[in-house]
Amino acid sequence: MTVKNRNRRTDLVVLGVDFTSAPRPAKPITVAVGRLKTGRQRAYQLGTVRELARFDAFEQLLREPGPWLGGFDLPFGQPRSLVAHEGWPDAWPELVTFFCREPRDRLRDRFRQWCAARPAGDKFAWRKVDKLAGSSPAMRWTNPPVAWMMHAGIGRMLTAGLIFPAHTHPPRARRTRPGTHATRIALEAYPGFTARQICRGSYKSDLPTRQTPEREANRRRILRALVAGTAGLEPRLELSPTWRRKLIADGSGDLLDAVICGLQAAHAALLPDYGLPDDLDPLEGWIAAVPPPARADLSGSVIPSAG
């Protein structure tokens, strides 16, 4: 999937995957396919978007030859505090295998019991990165059901033989740069983190009645920042006028989210060790483009990494 430009250099193919735990024609897994240009003008150049309405199509994507790097919008791990409390495996590959084989109703019971035993305002267990990114806790099973996204996705990704830098021992293994081997590398992504650096208002809804002009205006604002390179990410976005119109017109935000996932992965590819913290907990993992805690200011807001 590598593409050569006019200067005969190979640019890294980067995927952005807006995942769903129940893919179907009306709500497919949406995959942005682009390439990271690493010349004087660093850019993520969007080529196309693929829509995968079945899990077998997703599994086929995962096995497509590399080198490529993907940013996937689903949790790769669970909070260590929850894992330790439940006595689940504390090595990441074994945790993935256990978690994805457990029936959802059994996991739901464990989640509910955890929440019921805790005070109001502090019901969930959190990964360190979830609070920094402002994302939902990885154990949340409804609105949004991110736990079921992990349940449906990460096991398939592990089985496909992808490389997971945020879950690799020893840390030295992370330093294999994408593009140097026929590798397929997976990073966790969360488009909401980047979108909120630009616009705090809602920019999407799956309900047609809530796909308002205000949300469309917010998508325009976010897209302008991505193209201008002012969204806190090192590469700016390059796309055709046709794709620009499609991203703005898509009221669900799935197209825009997939593109942001690709940009976050491309940003991480330009950083040493993908921008991962030195003290990273491989059981929990990390979200691409979220700066380590040392980069957080005293007010609690996060300063985007400049790369």
C-alpha positions in Angstrom: 0.0 0.0 0.0 3.0 2.3 -0.3 2.8 5.1 -2.8 5.8 6.8 -4.5 5.7 10.5 -5.2 7.4 12.5 -8.0 10.7 12.6 -6.0 10.7 8.8 -5.9 10.6 8.6 -2.2 8.2 6.3 -0.4 5.6 7.9 1.8 4.0 5.9 4.6 0.4 4.9 4.2 -1.6 5.9 7.2 -5.1 4.7 8.0 -7.6 6.4 10.2 -10.3 4.1 11.5 -13.6 5.3 13.0 -14.7 2.0 14.6 -18.1 0.7 15.5 -18.9 -2.4 17.5 -21.9 -3.2 15.2 -20.9 -2.4 11.6 -23.7 -2.4 9.0 -24.5 -0.6 5.8 -26.1 2.3 7.6 -23.2 2.6 10.1 -20.0 1.1 8.7 -16.5 1.1 10.0 -15.1 4.2 8.3 -11.5 4.1 7.1 -9.6 7.1 5.8 -6.7 6.0 3.6 -3.9 8.6 3.1 -0.2 9.0 3.1 2.2 10.9 5.3 4.4 13.3 3.3 7.6 13.9 5.3 9.4 16.4 3.1 9.7 20.2 3.8 5.9 20.4 4.0 4.7 17.7 6.3 1.2 16.7 5.4 -1.3 13.9 5.6 -2.7 13.6 2.1 -6.1 12.0 2.0 -6.6 9.6 -0.8 -9.9 7.9 -0.3 -12.3 6.6 2.4 -13.4 3.0 2.7 -16.6 1.9 4.3 -16.6 -1.6 5.9 -20.1 -2.9 6.7 -19.0 -6.3 8.0 -16.4 -7.6 10.3 -14.9 -9.9 7.7 -14.1 -6.8 5.6 -12.4 -5.2 8.7 -10.4 -8.4 9.2 -9.3 -8.4 5.6 -8.2 -4.7 6.0 -6.0 -5.7 9.0 -4.2 -8.3 6.9 -3.4 -6.0 4.0 0.4 -6.0 3.4 2.4 -3.1 5.0 4.2 -1.0 5.7 1.3 1.0 7.1 0.3 2.7 10.3 -3.2 3.0 11.6 -5.0 5.1 14.2 -8.0 3.2 15.5 -10.7 4.8 17.5 -11.4 2.2 20.2 -9.8 1.4 23.6 -6.8 -0.9 23.4 -6.7 -1.6 27.1 -8.6 -1.3 30.4 -7.8 0.6 33.7 -5.2 -1.3 35.8 -7.3 -0.6 38.9 -10.2 -2.5 37.4 -8.1 -5.3 36.1 -6.4 -5.8 39.5 -9.7 -5.7 41.3 -11.3 -8.3 39.1 -8.2 -10.5 39.0 -8.0 -10.4 35.2 -4.7 -11.2 33.5 -2.2 -8.4 34.0 -0.2 -9.1 30.9 -1.7 -7.2 27.9 -2.0 -9.9 25.3 -3.5 -12.3 27.8 -5.9 -9.5 29.0 -7.0 -8.9 25.4 -7.7 -12.6 24.8 -9.6 -12.9 28.1 -11.6 -9.7 27.6 -12.7 -10.5 24.0 -13.7 -14.0 24.9 -15.8 -13.0 27.9 -19.6 -12.7 27.2 -20.7 -9.1 27.2 -23.4 -9.8 29.8 -20.8 -11.1 32.2 -18.5 -8.1 31.6 -21.6 -5.8 32.0 -22.3 -7.4 35.4 -18.7 -6.8 36.5 -18.8 -3.2 35.3 -22.1 -2.5 37.1 -20.8 -4.0 40.4 -17.7 -1.8 40.2 -19.8 1.3 39.7 -22.4 0.4 42.3 -19.7 0.1 45.0 -18.4 3.6 44.4 -19.7 7.1 45.4 -21.6 9.4 43.0 -19.2 11.4 40.8 -16.5 8.7 40.9 -18.3 5.7 39.6 -15.9 4.6 36.8 -12.3 3.3 36.7 -10.2 5.4 34.4 -7.0 4.9 32.5 -4.5 7.7 33.0 -4.8 8.7 29.3 -8.6 8.9 29.3 -8.7 11.8 31.7 -5.9 13.6 29.8 -7.7 13.1 26.5 -11.2 13.9 27.9 -12.4 10.5 26.5 -15.0 8.2 28.0 -13.6 5.6 30.4 -12.6 2.4 28.6 -15.0 0.4 30.8 -18.1 2.4 29.8 -20.6 0.0 28.2 -23.3 2.5 27.1 -23.5 6.1 25.7 -21.0 5.5 24.1 -20.3 1.8 24.5 -16.5 2.0 24.2 -16.0 -1.2 26.2 -17.9 -3.1 23.4 -15.8 -1.4 20.8 -12.7 -2.9 22.5 -14.5 -6.2 22.8 -15.3 -6.3 19.1 -12.1 -4.9 17.7 -8.9 -5.4 19.6 -8.9 -9.2 19.6 -9.3 -9.2 15.8 -6.4 -6.7 15.6 -4.2 -8.9 17.8 -5.0 -12.0 15.9 -4.1 -10.3 12.6 -0.6 -9.8 13.9 -0.4 -6.0 14.1 2.3 -4.3 16.1 1.2 -2.3 19.1 3.9 0.1 20.3 2.0 1.2 23.4 1.8 -2.4 24.6 5.3 -3.6 23.7 8.0 -4.9 26.0 10.7 -3.8 26.1 10.2 -0.1 25.3 13.2 -0.3 22.9 11.0 -2.3 20.6 8.9 0.8 20.0 11.8 2.5 18.2 11.3 0.5 15.0 10.2 3.3 12.7 7.2 2.8 10.4 8.1 2.3 6.8 11.5 0.5 7.6 9.9 -3.0 7.4 6.7 -4.5 6.0 5.0 -3.8 9.2 1.4 -3.0 10.2 1.4 -0.8 13.2 -1.6 0.1 15.3 -2.0 3.2 17.6 -5.1 4.0 19.6 -6.8 7.2 18.4 -9.5 9.5 19.8 -10.7 12.2 17.4 -12.6 14.1 20.1 -9.3 15.2 21.6 -8.2 17.0 18.5 -11.6 18.4 17.7 -11.9 20.0 21.1 -8.6 21.9 20.6 -10.5 23.7 17.8 -14.1 23.7 18.8 -15.9 22.9 22.0 -19.3 22.7 20.4 -20.8 19.5 19.0 -20.0 18.8 15.3 -21.9 15.5 14.7 -24.9 13.3 15.4 -26.1 10.0 14.2 -29.7 11.3 14.3 -30.7 13.2 11.2 -32.9 15.5 13.2 -29.9 16.7 15.2 -27.6 17.3 12.2 -28.1 21.0 12.4 -26.5 24.0 10.6 -24.6 24.8 13.8 -23.0 21.4 13.8 -22.1 21.8 10.1 -20.5 25.1 10.9 -18.4 23.4 13.5 -17.2 20.8 11.1 -16.2 23.6 8.7 -14.3 25.2 11.5 -12.5 22.0 12.5 -11.6 21.2 8.9 -10.2 24.6 8.3 -7.9 24.2 11.2 -6.8 20.7 10.1 -5.9 22.1 6.6 -4.2 25.1 8.0 -2.1 23.1 10.4 -3.4 24.9 13.5 -5.0 21.9 15.3 -2.1 21.0 17.4 -0.9 18.3 15.0 2.4 18.3 13.2 1.2 17.4 9.7 -1.5 19.5 8.1 -4.3 17.9 6.1 -4.3 17.9 2.3 -7.5 16.8 0.5 -9.4 17.4 -2.7 -12.3 19.8 -3.0 -14.6 16.8 -3.4 -13.5 15.3 -0.1 -13.7 18.6 1.6 -17.4 18.9 0.6 -18.1 15.3 1.7 -16.6 15.8 5.1 -18.6 18.9 5.7 -21.8 17.3 4.4 -21.5 14.2 6.5 -23.7 15.0 9.5 -22.7 11.8 11.4 -19.1 13.1 11.5 -17.8 9.6 10.7 -15.8 10.8 7.7 -14.2 13.7 9.7 -13.5 11.4 12.6 -11.7 8.9 10.4 -9.6 11.6 8.9 -8.7 13.0 12.4 -7.7 9.4 13.5 -5.3 9.3 10.4 -3.9 12.7 11.3 -3.3 11.7 14.9 -1.4 8.5 13.8 0.6 10.5 11.3 1.5 13.0 14.0 2.6 10.2 16.3 4.8 8.7 13.5 6.8 12.0 13.4 7.6 11.8 17.2 10.3 9.7 19.0 8.7 6.5 20.2 5.4 7.7 18.7 5.2 10.3 21.5 4.5 7.6 24.1 5.4 8.4 27.8 8.5 6.9 29.3 6.5 5.5 32.2 3.7 4.1 30.0 1.7 1.3 31.6 1.4 -1.3 28.8 -1.7 -2.7 30.3 -3.6 0.6 29.8 -1.9 1.9 26.7 -2.0 5.4 25.3 -3.9 7.6 22.8 -1.9 9.0 19.8 -1.2 12.7 19.8 -2.1 13.1 23.5 1.0 14.6 25.2 2.4 12.8 28.3 1.4 14.2 31.7 4.6 16.3 31.9 3.3 18.4 29.1 0.1 19.3 30.9 -0.1 22.8 32.3 -1.1 23.7 35.9 -4.7 24.4 35.0 -5.2 20.8 33.9 -5.5 21.6 30.2 -3.3 19.8 27.8 -0.7 21.5 25.6 -0.7 19.9 22.2 2.7 18.6 21.2 4.5 20.6 18.5 6.3 17.5 17.2 
